[in-house]
Amino acid sequence: MRILWRPFGFSRLLKVKSCNSTESKLLIPLAWTTLTQKLRKVPGIFFLFQRKVFSTMAEMEASKSKSELFSPPSNVRGMKNLDRTAFKKTVTIPVLKVRKEIANRLLRSLKRSALQRPGIKRVIEDPEDEECRLIMLDPYKIITHDSFEKAELSILSQLNVSPQISKYNLELTYENFKSEEILGAVLPEGQDVISGFSRVGHIVHLNLRDHQLPFKHLIGQVMIDKNPGITSAVNKINNIDNTYRNFEMELLSGEENMMTKVRENNYTYEFDFSKVYWNPRLSTEHGRITDLLKSEDVLFDVFAGVGPFTIPAAKKNCTVFANDLNPESHKWLLHNCKLNKVDQKVKVFNLDGKDFLQGPVRKELQQQLELAEERKPSIHIIMNLPAKAIEFLSTFRSLLDGQPCSSELLPRVHCYSFSKDANPVQDVQQRAGAALGISLETCSSVHSVRNVAPNKVMLCITFQIPASVLYKNQTINLENDEEPSVKRQRKDNDFLEEKTETAPDT
Ligand SMILES: C[S@@+](CC[C@H](N)C(=O)[O-])C[C@H]1O[C@@H](n2cnc3c(N)ncnc32)[C@H](O)[C@@H]1O
Protein backbone atom coordinates (compact mmCIF):
# COMPACT_ATOMS: atom_id res chain seq x y z
CA MET A 1 0.00 0.00 0.00
CA ARG A 2 1.46 3.34 -0.95
CA ILE A 3 1.19 6.08 1.61
CA LEU A 4 0.11 8.78 -0.77
CA TRP A 5 -1.30 10.93 1.91
CA ARG A 6 2.12 11.52 3.41
CA PRO A 7 3.60 13.56 0.60
CA PHE A 8 0.32 14.79 -0.82
CA GLY A 9 -2.17 14.45 1.99
CA PHE A 10 -5.00 13.03 -0.07
CA SER A 11 -5.04 9.27 -0.04
CA ARG A 12 -8.77 9.38 0.58
CA LEU A 13 -9.18 11.53 -2.47
CA LEU A 14 -7.43 9.03 -4.64
CA LYS A 15 -9.81 6.37 -3.48
CA VAL A 16 -12.86 8.40 -4.49
CA LYS A 17 -14.64 6.86 -7.45
CA SER A 18 -17.92 8.69 -7.40
CA CYS A 19 -18.40 12.02 -5.81
CA ASN A 20 -21.28 11.92 -3.40
CA SER A 21 -21.97 14.78 -1.11
CA THR A 22 -20.66 13.06 2.01
CA GLU A 23 -17.31 12.35 0.46
CA SER A 24 -17.01 15.75 -1.07
CA LYS A 25 -17.60 17.51 2.22
CA LEU A 26 -15.13 15.22 3.86
CA LEU A 27 -12.50 16.19 1.36
CA ILE A 28 -12.98 19.92 1.34
CA PRO A 29 -10.65 20.86 4.18
CA LEU A 30 -7.76 19.29 2.35
CA ALA A 31 -7.97 21.65 -0.60
CA TRP A 32 -4.52 23.23 -0.63
CA THR A 33 -3.07 24.79 -3.69
CA THR A 34 -0.75 21.92 -4.63
CA LEU A 35 -3.45 19.49 -3.83
CA THR A 36 -5.89 21.34 -6.00
CA GLN A 37 -3.55 21.14 -8.95
CA LYS A 38 -3.16 17.40 -8.55
CA LEU A 39 -6.85 16.83 -8.08
CA ARG A 40 -7.82 18.63 -11.24
CA LYS A 41 -6.43 15.58 -13.05
CA VAL A 42 -8.52 13.10 -11.04
CA PRO A 43 -11.81 12.29 -12.78
CA GLY A 44 -14.91 12.83 -10.69
CA ILE A 45 -13.46 15.34 -8.25
CA PHE A 46 -14.89 18.36 -10.03
CA PHE A 47 -17.80 18.81 -7.63
CA LEU A 48 -15.51 19.19 -4.68
CA PHE A 49 -14.38 22.59 -5.64
CA GLN A 50 -17.81 23.78 -6.53
CA ARG A 51 -19.24 22.93 -3.17
CA LYS A 52 -17.07 24.99 -0.91
CA VAL A 53 -14.76 27.20 -2.90
CA PHE A 54 -15.23 29.74 -0.15
CA SER A 55 -13.27 27.83 2.53
CA THR A 56 -11.43 30.44 4.57
CA MET A 57 -7.66 30.55 4.76
CA ALA A 58 -7.93 29.87 8.49
CA GLU A 59 -9.87 26.71 7.80
CA MET A 60 -7.38 25.60 5.22
CA GLU A 61 -4.44 26.17 7.54
CA ALA A 62 -6.24 24.39 10.35
CA SER A 63 -6.94 21.39 8.22
CA LYS A 64 -3.41 21.35 6.85
CA SER A 65 -1.98 20.94 10.32
CA LYS A 66 -4.64 18.34 11.08
CA SER A 67 -3.46 16.16 8.22
CA GLU A 68 -0.65 15.13 10.57
CA LEU A 69 -3.02 14.65 13.46
CA PHE A 70 -3.35 10.91 13.28
CA SER A 71 0.22 10.21 12.29
CA PRO A 72 2.22 8.54 15.04
CA PRO A 73 4.92 10.73 16.65
CA SER A 74 7.81 11.56 14.33
CA ASN A 75 10.39 10.00 16.68
CA VAL A 76 9.30 6.48 15.63
CA ARG A 77 10.80 6.96 12.15
CA GLY A 78 13.49 4.34 11.54
CA MET A 79 12.45 2.14 14.51
CA LYS A 80 13.57 -1.47 13.97
CA ASN A 81 12.44 -3.14 17.19
CA LEU A 82 8.82 -2.45 17.89
CA ASP A 83 8.46 -0.23 20.97
CA ARG A 84 4.71 0.24 21.34
CA THR A 85 5.13 2.81 24.12
CA ALA A 86 6.83 5.23 21.70
CA PHE A 87 3.53 5.72 19.87
CA LYS A 88 1.89 7.78 22.64
CA LYS A 89 0.64 11.12 21.50
CA THR A 90 -1.94 13.68 22.62
CA VAL A 91 -4.23 15.25 20.05
CA THR A 92 -6.93 17.88 20.33
CA ILE A 93 -10.31 16.65 19.18
CA PRO A 94 -13.51 18.63 18.62
CA VAL A 95 -16.29 17.44 20.92
CA LEU A 96 -19.95 18.21 21.39
CA LYS A 97 -21.27 18.43 24.92
CA VAL A 98 -24.70 16.82 25.30
CA ARG A 99 -27.04 15.61 28.06
CA LYS A 100 -26.22 12.00 28.87
CA GLU A 101 -29.72 10.64 28.14
CA ILE A 102 -29.62 11.74 24.49
CA ALA A 103 -25.93 11.01 23.75
CA ASN A 104 -26.37 7.66 22.02
CA ARG A 105 -29.40 8.78 20.06
CA LEU A 106 -27.59 11.84 18.83
CA LEU A 107 -24.51 9.82 17.94
CA ARG A 108 -26.60 7.79 15.51
CA SER A 109 -27.64 11.01 13.75
CA LEU A 110 -24.10 12.35 13.70
CA LYS A 111 -22.55 9.21 12.24
CA ARG A 112 -20.95 11.20 9.45
CA SER A 113 -19.25 13.65 11.76
CA ALA A 114 -18.29 11.36 14.62
CA LEU A 115 -14.69 10.32 15.15
CA GLN A 116 -13.82 6.86 13.90
CA ARG A 117 -10.56 5.53 15.24
CA PRO A 118 -9.70 1.96 16.23
CA GLY A 119 -10.28 1.48 19.95
CA ILE A 120 -11.58 5.01 20.64
CA LYS A 121 -14.97 5.40 22.29
CA ARG A 122 -17.05 8.03 20.54
CA VAL A 123 -19.08 8.94 23.60
CA ILE A 124 -17.14 9.63 26.79
CA GLU A 125 -17.96 11.04 30.20
CA ASP A 126 -17.62 14.76 30.61
CA PRO A 127 -14.89 15.22 33.24
CA GLU A 128 -16.55 18.47 34.34
CA ASP A 129 -20.17 17.43 34.51
CA GLU A 130 -21.39 13.95 35.34
CA GLU A 131 -24.83 14.68 33.84
CA CYS A 132 -23.25 15.26 30.41
CA ARG A 133 -21.36 13.29 27.83
CA LEU A 134 -18.90 14.35 25.12
CA ILE A 135 -19.37 13.13 21.55
CA MET A 136 -15.99 12.89 19.85
CA LEU A 137 -16.04 14.42 16.38
CA ASP A 138 -13.84 13.92 13.38
CA PRO A 139 -11.40 16.85 13.21
CA TYR A 140 -11.11 16.41 9.45
CA LYS A 141 -14.81 17.12 9.10
CA ILE A 142 -15.79 19.35 11.99
CA ILE A 143 -13.80 22.51 12.49
CA THR A 144 -16.47 24.93 13.67
CA HIS A 145 -20.21 24.60 14.19
CA ASP A 146 -20.54 25.71 10.53
CA SER A 147 -19.10 22.38 9.46
CA PHE A 148 -22.24 20.47 10.45
CA GLU A 149 -24.60 19.63 7.61
CA LYS A 150 -28.06 21.16 7.54
CA ALA A 151 -29.72 17.89 8.60
CA GLU A 152 -27.33 17.57 11.53
CA LEU A 153 -27.96 21.13 12.66
CA SER A 154 -31.67 20.50 12.51
CA ILE A 155 -31.38 17.40 14.77
CA LEU A 156 -29.24 19.38 17.20
CA SER A 157 -31.84 22.09 17.31
CA GLN A 158 -34.69 19.57 17.78
CA LEU A 159 -32.86 18.02 20.73
CA ASN A 160 -32.04 21.41 22.12
CA VAL A 161 -28.28 20.86 21.85
CA SER A 162 -25.96 23.79 21.21
CA PRO A 163 -23.77 23.15 18.11
CA GLN A 164 -20.92 24.88 19.91
CA ILE A 165 -17.71 22.86 19.56
CA SER A 166 -15.38 22.32 22.52
CA LYS A 167 -11.90 20.84 22.53
CA TYR A 168 -10.75 17.66 24.23
CA ASN A 169 -7.21 16.35 24.69
CA LEU A 170 -7.24 12.74 23.63
CA GLU A 171 -4.30 10.44 24.30
CA LEU A 172 -3.58 8.14 21.35
CA THR A 173 -1.52 4.99 21.84
CA TYR A 174 -0.19 2.24 19.56
CA GLU A 175 -3.61 0.55 19.78
CA ASN A 176 -5.33 3.56 18.18
CA PHE A 177 -3.21 3.69 15.02
CA LYS A 178 -3.89 1.66 11.91
CA SER A 179 -1.17 -0.58 10.49
CA GLU A 180 -0.60 1.68 7.48
CA GLU A 181 -0.22 4.70 9.79
CA ILE A 182 2.30 2.87 11.98
CA LEU A 183 4.34 1.54 9.08
CA GLY A 184 4.10 4.85 7.22
CA ALA A 185 5.59 6.58 10.26
CA VAL A 186 8.35 4.01 10.78
CA LEU A 187 9.56 3.22 7.26
CA PRO A 188 11.59 5.63 5.12
CA GLU A 189 9.45 8.58 4.10
CA GLY A 190 7.81 8.46 0.66
CA GLN A 191 8.50 4.76 0.02
CA ASP A 192 6.06 1.88 -0.37
CA VAL A 193 4.96 0.67 3.02
CA ILE A 194 3.82 -2.83 2.08
CA SER A 195 3.81 -4.08 -1.46
CA GLY A 196 1.00 -6.59 -1.04
CA PHE A 197 0.24 -9.41 1.30
CA SER A 198 -2.12 -12.30 1.49
CA ARG A 199 -3.70 -14.16 4.34
CA VAL A 200 -3.62 -17.94 4.56
CA GLY A 201 -5.46 -19.08 7.69
CA HIS A 202 -3.56 -17.70 10.70
CA ILE A 203 -0.60 -16.71 8.53
CA VAL A 204 0.01 -13.36 6.87
CA HIS A 205 2.23 -13.80 3.88
CA LEU A 206 4.28 -10.80 2.80
CA ASN A 207 6.44 -10.13 -0.16
CA LEU A 208 8.81 -7.44 1.13
CA ARG A 209 10.95 -5.17 -1.03
CA ASP A 210 14.60 -4.41 -0.34
CA HIS A 211 13.95 -1.11 1.45
CA GLN A 212 11.49 -2.84 3.77
CA LEU A 213 13.80 -5.67 4.79
CA PRO A 214 15.60 -3.81 7.64
CA PHE A 215 12.14 -3.41 9.22
CA LYS A 216 10.90 -6.93 8.47
CA HIS A 217 10.41 -8.12 12.06
CA LEU A 218 8.61 -4.93 13.04
CA ILE A 219 6.39 -5.15 9.93
CA GLY A 220 5.54 -8.77 10.76
CA GLN A 221 4.64 -7.89 14.35
CA VAL A 222 2.48 -4.91 13.32
CA MET A 223 0.59 -7.11 10.86
CA ILE A 224 -0.06 -9.62 13.64
CA ASP A 225 -1.12 -6.92 16.10
CA LYS A 226 -3.48 -5.22 13.68
CA ASN A 227 -5.15 -8.21 11.99
CA PRO A 228 -7.33 -10.25 14.32
CA GLY A 229 -6.77 -13.98 13.89
CA ILE A 230 -3.26 -13.57 12.45
CA THR A 231 -0.60 -15.14 14.66
CA SER A 232 2.28 -15.69 12.20
CA ALA A 233 3.92 -13.41 9.66
CA VAL A 234 6.16 -14.84 6.95
CA ASN A 235 8.06 -13.29 4.09
CA LYS A 236 8.52 -14.89 0.72
CA ILE A 237 12.26 -15.27 0.15
CA ASN A 238 12.56 -16.32 -3.48
CA ASN A 239 10.28 -16.54 -6.45
CA ILE A 240 8.51 -19.87 -6.56
CA ASP A 241 10.59 -21.65 -9.10
CA ASN A 242 10.84 -24.98 -7.30
CA THR A 243 8.98 -28.00 -8.63
CA TYR A 244 6.26 -28.08 -6.00
CA ARG A 245 5.50 -24.34 -6.29
CA ASN A 246 5.57 -23.82 -2.53
CA PHE A 247 7.23 -20.66 -1.26
CA GLU A 248 10.56 -20.50 0.45
CA MET A 249 9.66 -18.41 3.43
CA GLU A 250 11.14 -16.83 6.49
CA LEU A 251 9.27 -16.37 9.76
CA LEU A 252 9.21 -12.65 10.58
CA SER A 253 7.19 -12.74 13.74
CA GLY A 254 4.77 -14.89 15.71
CA GLU A 255 4.36 -18.65 15.93
CA GLU A 256 6.41 -20.99 13.77
CA ASN A 257 3.51 -23.34 13.18
CA MET A 258 2.66 -23.36 9.45
CA MET A 259 -0.08 -25.99 9.78
CA THR A 260 -3.14 -24.03 8.85
CA LYS A 261 -6.80 -24.23 7.94
CA VAL A 262 -8.55 -22.07 5.32
CA ARG A 263 -12.05 -21.75 3.94
CA GLU A 264 -12.48 -21.17 0.22
CA ASN A 265 -15.83 -21.07 -1.58
CA ASN A 266 -17.43 -22.85 1.41
CA TYR A 267 -14.96 -25.74 1.57
CA THR A 268 -12.30 -26.33 4.19
CA TYR A 269 -8.67 -27.11 3.47
CA GLU A 270 -5.93 -28.03 5.92
CA PHE A 271 -2.25 -28.15 5.00
CA ASP A 272 1.26 -27.17 5.96
CA PHE A 273 1.75 -23.85 4.16
CA SER A 274 5.53 -24.23 4.20
CA LYS A 275 5.34 -27.46 2.16
CA VAL A 276 2.54 -27.09 -0.38
CA TYR A 277 1.14 -24.57 -2.84
CA TRP A 278 -1.80 -22.42 -1.79
CA ASN A 279 -2.80 -19.09 -3.29
CA PRO A 280 -5.87 -17.28 -1.93
CA ARG A 281 -5.93 -15.14 -5.08
CA LEU A 282 -7.14 -18.14 -7.10
CA SER A 283 -10.44 -18.59 -5.28
CA THR A 284 -12.45 -16.87 -8.06
CA GLU A 285 -10.80 -19.05 -10.67
CA HIS A 286 -11.48 -22.20 -8.67
CA GLY A 287 -15.13 -21.10 -8.49
CA ARG A 288 -15.28 -20.25 -12.20
CA ILE A 289 -14.13 -23.71 -13.27
CA THR A 290 -16.33 -25.45 -10.71
CA ASP A 291 -19.34 -23.61 -12.16
CA LEU A 292 -18.62 -25.16 -15.57
CA LEU A 293 -18.95 -28.68 -14.18
CA LYS A 294 -22.16 -30.67 -13.96
CA SER A 295 -23.13 -33.61 -11.80
CA GLU A 296 -21.80 -36.90 -13.23
CA ASP A 297 -19.01 -35.19 -15.21
CA VAL A 298 -15.54 -36.71 -15.01
CA LEU A 299 -12.65 -34.48 -13.97
CA PHE A 300 -8.92 -35.14 -14.23
CA ASP A 301 -7.05 -32.65 -12.05
CA VAL A 302 -3.46 -33.11 -13.22
CA PHE A 303 -1.72 -30.66 -10.83
CA ALA A 304 -4.25 -30.79 -8.02
CA GLY A 305 -2.34 -29.29 -5.08
CA VAL A 306 -4.34 -29.77 -1.89
CA GLY A 307 -7.65 -29.93 -3.78
CA PRO A 308 -9.27 -26.53 -4.54
CA PHE A 309 -10.64 -27.78 -7.90
CA THR A 310 -11.02 -31.41 -6.87
CA ILE A 311 -13.10 -30.98 -3.74
CA PRO A 312 -15.76 -28.60 -5.12
CA ALA A 313 -16.03 -30.83 -8.22
CA ALA A 314 -16.50 -33.97 -6.12
CA LYS A 315 -19.08 -32.10 -4.04
CA LYS A 316 -20.95 -31.47 -7.30
CA ASN A 317 -21.05 -35.22 -7.70
CA CYS A 318 -18.38 -35.39 -10.38
CA THR A 319 -16.03 -38.37 -10.47
CA VAL A 320 -12.55 -36.95 -9.90
CA PHE A 321 -9.07 -38.27 -10.59
CA ALA A 322 -6.69 -35.94 -8.78
CA ASN A 323 -2.91 -35.99 -8.94
CA ASP A 324 0.05 -34.13 -7.50
CA LEU A 325 3.74 -34.93 -7.63
CA ASN A 326 4.51 -33.35 -4.25
CA PRO A 327 4.13 -36.07 -1.59
CA GLU A 328 3.02 -33.40 0.91
CA SER A 329 0.29 -32.12 -1.45
CA HIS A 330 -0.77 -35.71 -2.07
CA LYS A 331 -1.01 -36.29 1.69
CA TRP A 332 -3.11 -33.14 2.29
CA LEU A 333 -5.22 -33.80 -0.79
CA LEU A 334 -6.21 -37.18 0.67
CA HIS A 335 -6.81 -35.52 4.04
CA ASN A 336 -8.97 -32.74 2.55
CA CYS A 337 -11.07 -35.21 0.59
CA LYS A 338 -11.88 -36.93 3.88
CA LEU A 339 -12.34 -33.63 5.70
CA ASN A 340 -14.91 -32.51 3.11
CA LYS A 341 -16.46 -36.00 2.94
CA VAL A 342 -15.78 -36.60 -0.75
CA ASP A 343 -13.19 -39.37 -0.47
CA GLN A 344 -15.58 -41.83 -2.15
CA LYS A 345 -15.76 -39.61 -5.26
CA VAL A 346 -12.01 -38.95 -5.68
CA LYS A 347 -9.16 -41.20 -6.72
CA VAL A 348 -5.87 -39.63 -5.65
CA PHE A 349 -2.48 -40.14 -7.33
CA ASN A 350 1.09 -39.09 -6.59
CA LEU A 351 2.64 -39.11 -10.05
CA ASP A 352 4.42 -36.84 -12.46
CA GLY A 353 1.76 -35.16 -14.63
CA LYS A 354 2.97 -36.95 -17.76
CA ASP A 355 2.78 -40.38 -16.10
CA PHE A 356 -0.66 -39.52 -14.76
CA LEU A 357 -1.86 -38.63 -18.27
CA GLN A 358 -0.30 -41.69 -19.88
CA GLY A 359 -1.44 -44.03 -17.10
CA PRO A 360 -4.68 -43.47 -15.15
CA VAL A 361 -6.05 -40.76 -17.47
CA ARG A 362 -5.45 -42.75 -20.62
CA LYS A 363 -7.03 -45.89 -19.13
CA GLU A 364 -10.09 -44.05 -17.84
CA LEU A 365 -10.54 -42.01 -21.02
CA GLN A 366 -10.39 -45.13 -23.14
CA GLN A 367 -13.15 -46.69 -21.02
CA GLN A 368 -15.31 -43.58 -20.78
CA LEU A 369 -15.16 -42.84 -24.50
CA GLU A 370 -16.13 -46.38 -25.37
CA LEU A 371 -19.37 -46.14 -23.40
CA ALA A 372 -22.62 -45.92 -25.32
CA GLU A 373 -23.16 -42.35 -26.57
CA GLU A 374 -26.06 -41.62 -24.22
CA ARG A 375 -24.07 -42.71 -21.14
CA LYS A 376 -20.96 -40.73 -21.93
CA PRO A 377 -20.20 -38.00 -19.38
CA SER A 378 -18.55 -34.68 -20.15
CA ILE A 379 -14.85 -34.96 -19.45
CA HIS A 380 -12.73 -32.07 -18.14
CA ILE A 381 -8.96 -31.99 -17.68
CA ILE A 382 -7.56 -29.20 -15.49
CA MET A 383 -3.88 -28.40 -15.79
CA ASN A 384 -2.97 -25.68 -13.32
CA LEU A 385 0.80 -25.46 -13.40
CA PRO A 386 1.08 -22.15 -15.25
CA ALA A 387 4.85 -22.14 -15.62
CA LYS A 388 4.93 -25.52 -17.36
CA ALA A 389 1.50 -27.01 -18.09
CA ILE A 390 1.68 -26.25 -21.84
CA GLU A 391 4.71 -28.52 -22.10
CA PHE A 392 2.52 -31.42 -20.92
CA LEU A 393 -0.03 -30.95 -23.73
CA SER A 394 2.07 -32.93 -26.22
CA THR A 395 1.25 -36.01 -24.11
CA PHE A 396 -2.27 -35.93 -25.60
CA ARG A 397 -0.91 -36.65 -29.08
CA SER A 398 -1.97 -40.17 -30.09
CA LEU A 399 -2.83 -41.01 -26.48
CA LEU A 400 -5.79 -43.24 -27.37
CA ASP A 401 -6.39 -46.24 -29.62
CA GLY A 402 -9.56 -47.10 -31.49
CA GLN A 403 -12.28 -45.15 -33.16
CA PRO A 404 -12.94 -41.54 -32.12
CA CYS A 405 -16.17 -40.72 -30.37
CA SER A 406 -18.35 -37.86 -31.55
CA SER A 407 -16.59 -34.52 -31.30
CA GLU A 408 -18.74 -32.95 -28.57
CA LEU A 409 -17.78 -35.75 -26.15
CA LEU A 410 -14.05 -35.26 -26.55
CA PRO A 411 -12.27 -34.11 -23.37
CA ARG A 412 -12.22 -30.41 -22.61
CA VAL A 413 -8.87 -29.12 -21.38
CA HIS A 414 -8.43 -26.08 -19.11
CA CYS A 415 -4.71 -25.38 -19.27
CA TYR A 416 -3.05 -22.50 -17.38
CA SER A 417 -0.09 -20.47 -18.48
CA PHE A 418 1.77 -17.29 -17.69
CA SER A 419 2.49 -14.85 -20.47
CA LYS A 420 4.72 -11.82 -20.72
CA ASP A 421 3.85 -11.28 -24.36
CA ALA A 422 2.30 -8.05 -25.66
CA ASN A 423 -0.55 -10.21 -27.00
CA PRO A 424 -0.93 -12.83 -24.25
CA VAL A 425 -4.02 -14.50 -25.74
CA GLN A 426 -2.35 -15.16 -29.05
CA ASP A 427 0.86 -16.17 -27.30
CA VAL A 428 -0.88 -18.85 -25.24
CA GLN A 429 -2.95 -20.08 -28.19
CA GLN A 430 0.18 -20.42 -30.29
CA ARG A 431 2.27 -22.20 -27.66
CA ALA A 432 -0.55 -24.58 -26.69
CA GLY A 433 -1.34 -25.19 -30.38
CA ALA A 434 2.32 -25.92 -31.14
CA ALA A 435 2.46 -28.49 -28.33
CA LEU A 436 -0.56 -30.28 -29.82
CA GLY A 437 0.48 -29.79 -33.44
CA ILE A 438 -2.66 -27.87 -34.39
CA SER A 439 -3.93 -24.34 -34.47
CA LEU A 440 -6.12 -23.37 -31.52
CA GLU A 441 -6.87 -19.86 -32.62
CA THR A 442 -10.39 -20.52 -33.86
CA CYS A 443 -11.41 -23.29 -31.47
CA SER A 444 -10.30 -22.24 -28.01
CA SER A 445 -11.28 -19.60 -25.50
CA VAL A 446 -8.77 -17.81 -23.33
CA HIS A 447 -9.65 -16.41 -19.92
CA SER A 448 -7.44 -13.90 -18.15
CA VAL A 449 -7.09 -15.13 -14.55
CA ARG A 450 -4.98 -12.43 -12.88
CA ASN A 451 -2.09 -10.05 -13.23
CA VAL A 452 0.85 -11.74 -11.56
CA ALA A 453 3.34 -8.89 -11.93
CA PRO A 454 3.65 -5.84 -14.14
CA ASN A 455 3.67 -7.28 -17.68
CA LYS A 456 2.96 -10.84 -16.56
CA VAL A 457 -0.50 -12.38 -16.67
CA MET A 458 -1.90 -15.76 -15.83
CA LEU A 459 -4.34 -17.15 -18.39
CA CYS A 460 -6.46 -20.23 -18.85
CA ILE A 461 -6.91 -21.66 -22.34
CA THR A 462 -9.90 -23.97 -22.79
CA PHE A 463 -10.38 -26.25 -25.78
CA GLN A 464 -11.55 -29.71 -26.77
CA ILE A 465 -8.78 -32.06 -27.85
CA PRO A 466 -9.53 -32.87 -31.50
CA ALA A 467 -9.86 -36.55 -32.34
CA SER A 468 -7.08 -36.05 -34.87
CA VAL A 469 -4.73 -35.28 -31.98
CA LEU A 470 -6.02 -37.67 -29.35
CA TYR A 471 -6.38 -40.87 -31.40
CA LYS A 472 -3.64 -42.90 -33.03
CA ASN A 473 -3.62 -43.57 -36.76
CA GLN A 474 -6.40 -41.20 -37.65
CA THR A 475 -7.41 -41.32 -41.26
CA ILE A 476 -10.12 -38.74 -41.34
CA ASN A 477 -12.00 -38.07 -44.50
CA LEU A 478 -11.49 -34.36 -44.74
CA GLU A 479 -14.24 -33.77 -47.27
CA ASN A 480 -17.09 -35.70 -45.65
CA ASP A 481 -16.50 -36.48 -41.97
CA GLU A 482 -15.21 -33.35 -40.40
CA GLU A 483 -16.94 -30.29 -39.15
CA PRO A 484 -15.71 -27.07 -40.74
CA SER A 485 -13.78 -26.05 -37.61
CA VAL A 486 -11.93 -29.38 -37.56
CA LYS A 487 -11.10 -29.07 -41.26
CA ARG A 488 -9.73 -25.64 -40.60
CA GLN A 489 -7.70 -27.00 -37.70
CA ARG A 490 -6.16 -29.73 -39.80
CA LYS A 491 -5.20 -27.26 -42.47
CA ASP A 492 -3.51 -25.11 -39.84
CA ASN A 493 -2.09 -28.24 -38.33
CA ASP A 494 -0.30 -29.13 -41.58
CA PHE A 495 0.97 -25.62 -41.80
CA LEU A 496 2.15 -25.67 -38.21
CA GLU A 497 3.85 -29.02 -38.57
CA GLU A 498 5.86 -27.59 -41.42
CA LYS A 499 6.68 -24.52 -39.40
CA THR A 500 7.50 -26.27 -36.13
CA GLU A 501 9.63 -29.03 -37.55
CA THR A 502 12.76 -27.53 -36.08
CA ALA A 503 11.07 -26.22 -32.92
CA PRO A 504 12.34 -27.60 -29.60
CA ASP A 505 10.55 -30.70 -28.36
CA THR A 506 7.58 -29.63 -26.23
C1 LIG B 1 0.26 -23.97 -9.21
S1 LIG B 1 0.00 -25.34 -8.17
C2 LIG B 1 -1.74 -25.57 -8.37
C3 LIG B 1 -2.37 -26.32 -7.26
C4 LIG B 1 -3.90 -26.31 -7.28
N1 LIG B 1 -4.43 -26.89 -8.50
C5 LIG B 1 -4.44 -24.91 -7.09
O1 LIG B 1 -5.15 -24.42 -7.97
O2 LIG B 1 -4.17 -24.28 -6.07
C6 LIG B 1 0.73 -26.61 -9.12
C7 LIG B 1 0.80 -27.96 -8.42
O3 LIG B 1 1.44 -28.86 -9.33
C8 LIG B 1 2.30 -29.73 -8.62
N2 LIG B 1 3.32 -30.18 -9.57
C9 LIG B 1 4.44 -29.53 -9.97
N3 LIG B 1 5.08 -30.23 -10.91
C10 LIG B 1 4.34 -31.35 -11.13
C11 LIG B 1 4.46 -32.44 -12.01
N4 LIG B 1 5.50 -32.55 -12.86
N5 LIG B 1 3.51 -33.40 -11.98
C12 LIG B 1 2.45 -33.30 -11.14
N6 LIG B 1 2.30 -32.29 -10.27
C13 LIG B 1 3.21 -31.31 -10.27
C14 LIG B 1 2.83 -28.88 -7.48
O4 LIG B 1 3.23 -29.70 -6.40
C15 LIG B 1 1.62 -27.99 -7.14
O5 LIG B 1 0.86 -28.55 -6.11
The ligand as an SDF file (V2000), in Angstrom:
LIG
                    3D

 27 29  0  0  0  0  0  0  0  0999 V2000
    0.2580  -23.9730   -9.2060 C   0  0  0  0  0  0  0  0  0  0  0  0
   -0.0040  -25.3370   -8.1670 S   0  0  0  0  0  0  0  0  0  0  0  0
   -1.7420  -25.5660   -8.3680 C   0  0  0  0  0  0  0  0  0  0  0  0
   -2.3740  -26.3250   -7.2590 C   0  0  0  0  0  0  0  0  0  0  0  0
   -3.9050  -26.3100   -7.2770 C   0  0  0  0  0  0  0  0  0  0  0  0
   -4.4330  -26.8850   -8.4980 N   0  0  0  0  0  0  0  0  0  0  0  0
   -4.4360  -24.9070   -7.0950 C   0  0  0  0  0  0  0  0  0  0  0  0
   -5.1520  -24.4190   -7.9730 O   0  0  0  0  0  0  0  0  0  0  0  0
   -4.1700  -24.2840   -6.0740 O   0  0  0  0  0  0  0  0  0  0  0  0
    0.7320  -26.6060   -9.1200 C   0  0  0  0  0  0  0  0  0  0  0  0
    0.8030  -27.9630   -8.4230 C   0  0  0  0  0  0  0  0  0  0  0  0
    1.4450  -28.8610   -9.3320 O   0  0  0  0  0  0  0  0  0  0  0  0
    2.3030  -29.7250   -8.6170 C   0  0  0  0  0  0  0  0  0  0  0  0
    3.3200  -30.1830   -9.5720 N   0  0  0  0  0  0  0  0  0  0  0  0
    4.4350  -29.5270   -9.9720 C   0  0  0  0  0  0  0  0  0  0  0  0
    5.0800  -30.2340  -10.9070 N   0  0  0  0  0  0  0  0  0  0  0  0
    4.3430  -31.3460  -11.1340 C   0  0  0  0  0  0  0  0  0  0  0  0
    4.4560  -32.4410  -12.0130 C   0  0  0  0  0  0  0  0  0  0  0  0
    5.4980  -32.5470  -12.8600 N   0  0  0  0  0  0  0  0  0  0  0  0
    3.5120  -33.3980  -11.9830 N   0  0  0  0  0  0  0  0  0  0  0  0
    2.4540  -33.3000  -11.1380 C   0  0  0  0  0  0  0  0  0  0  0  0
    2.2980  -32.2950  -10.2650 N   0  0  0  0  0  0  0  0  0  0  0  0
    3.2080  -31.3130  -10.2740 C   0  0  0  0  0  0  0  0  0  0  0  0
    2.8310  -28.8840   -7.4790 C   0  0  0  0  0  0  0  0  0  0  0  0
    3.2330  -29.7010   -6.3970 O   0  0  0  0  0  0  0  0  0  0  0  0
    1.6220  -27.9890   -7.1440 C   0  0  0  0  0  0  0  0  0  0  0  0
    0.8640  -28.5490   -6.1130 O   0  0  0  0  0  0  0  0  0  0  0  0
  1  2  1  0
  2  3  1  0
  2 10  1  0
  3  4  1  0
  4  5  1  0
  5  6  1  0
  5  7  1  0
  7  8  2  0
  7  9  1  0
 10 11  1  0
 11 12  1  0
 11 26  1  0
 12 13  1  0
 13 14  1  0
 13 24  1  0
 14 15  1  0
 14 23  1  0
 15 16  2  0
 16 17  1  0
 17 18  1  0
 17 23  2  0
 18 19  1  0
 18 20  2  0
 20 21  1  0
 21 22  2  0
 22 23  1  0
 24 25  1  0
 24 26  1  0
 26 27  1  0
M  CHG  2   2   1   9  -1
M  END
$$$$
